[in-house]
Amino acid sequence: MSAQGLLAGKTAIVAGGGGAGIGARISRLLAGAGASVAVVDIEPDRATDVCAQIEAAGGAALPVTADLRDASAAPAILDATLGAFGQVDALVNVAGGMHAHAPWRPLVRWQVDDWDRIVEINLRYVFLMCRAVIPAMIERGAGGSIVNITSISGVFGAPNHSAYGAAKAGLIHLTKSLCLECGPHGIRCNAVSPGAVQTAAVSGAMDEQLEAVRRATPLGRAGSPDDIAQAVLFFASPMSAYVSGQMLLVDGGVAARFPLGTPEPADGQ
Ligand SMILES: NC(=O)c1ccc[n+]([C@@H]2O[C@H](COP(=O)([O-])OP(=O)(O)OC[C@H]3O[C@@H](n4cnc5c(N)ncnc54)[C@H](O)[C@@H]3O)[C@@H](O)[C@H]2O)c1
């Protein structure tokens, strides 16, 4: 699908926009749609690599190295973005996850530090970014769009998922509260909840599960970073001008399934 020009003249911050996964794909797709993109990553090379790809394709990008968990990072990211591009129209909070931060395990075996780390990188930093960026959007008076990347784990309970699931569920709630607080300023806030997405970061874990994912997914495959990025583009762009407070599952249809089994047809057909 061509998105060219959809975000012409707009600026987006992608928090966790470097690397080779969902965040990088979002950065490149928003830039391809015409947005100037501030690519924020804790790893300098990841941010600069994605910015180089954007610039090679004719777009505008600013690499910003920051640890999103640090409370002083969000105002600095905003300042850098305003300094380079003069405005912020969209904020996409994509950094997050589980594998890189703590092992999956039952709640009774969680250490406090691990729990805090998961909440910090999946929920707390989004509060910090929104607290910094929303006043700038309000002051400019041109509205805006905030898109939070949550997870199907924030919608369904699962063993070993308590910290990650609770953080992502909290992010869905935060999205709805912000919709109400920011709506009068023309600022929309929505969430995208991926199902299983095949990225380099999860490839080892997912290889074992891939067959199970295919069986559980009506569309018969794991998602791609592009599947998630397309949904983010919808929420970041005027295509969703009257959509706020929504949580869109991008899961290949997984959540549509009735969980208590499928009854046999009465006539045996
Ligand atoms: N991959 C999946 O199957 C899946 C499924 C559901 C939800 N999600 C969610 O999608 C999002 C992206 O996942 P992904 O695996 O594609 O990640 P990704 O590869 O897009 O990683 C994002 C980037 O964030 C950066 N980052 C990490 N910690 C940071 C910090 N403290 N400060 C600044 N930058 C930091 C990383 O360096 C990385 O480059 C996450 O929020 C994850 O929870 C992923």
The ligand as a Gaussian input file, in Angstrom:
#p B3LYP/6-31G(d) Opt

LIG

0 1
 N        7.548000      -9.095000      18.795000
 C        6.375000      -9.534000      19.224000
 O        5.968000     -10.678000      19.003000
 C        5.488000      -8.583000      19.995000
 C        4.198000      -9.010000      20.316000
 C        3.369000      -8.144000      21.042000
 C        3.833000      -6.884000      21.382000
 N        5.100000      -6.501000      21.048000
 C        5.532000      -5.171000      21.449000
 O        6.038000      -4.491000      20.318000
 C        7.030000      -3.559000      20.738000
 C        8.269000      -3.709000      19.875000
 O        8.787000      -5.001000      20.012000
 P       10.054000      -5.483000      19.180000
 O       10.438000      -6.782000      19.780000
 O        9.816000      -5.442000      17.716000
 O       11.089000      -4.404000      19.582000
 P       12.039000      -3.561000      18.613000
 O       13.043000      -4.459000      17.989000
 O       11.210000      -2.681000      17.776000
 O       12.810000      -2.757000      19.745000
 C       12.574000      -1.413000      19.910000
 C       13.846000      -0.670000      20.176000
 O       13.735000      -0.153000      21.499000
 C       15.029000       0.031000      21.988000
 N       15.012000       0.155000      23.434000
 C       14.899000      -0.833000      24.338000
 N       14.982000      -0.327000      25.591000
 C       15.137000       1.014000      25.456000
 C       15.292000       2.083000      26.372000
 N       15.309000       1.866000      27.699000
 N       15.423000       3.334000      25.898000
 C       15.428000       3.559000      24.560000
 N       15.286000       2.583000      23.647000
 C       15.147000       1.323000      24.088000
 C       15.785000      -1.188000      21.507000
 O       17.188000      -0.928000      21.460000
 C       15.177000      -1.452000      20.137000
 O       16.013000      -0.963000      19.102000
 C        7.246000      -3.799000      22.228000
 O        6.531000      -2.841000      22.979000
 C        6.666000      -5.185000      22.449000
 O        6.195000      -5.357000      23.765000
 C        5.943000      -7.317000      20.362000

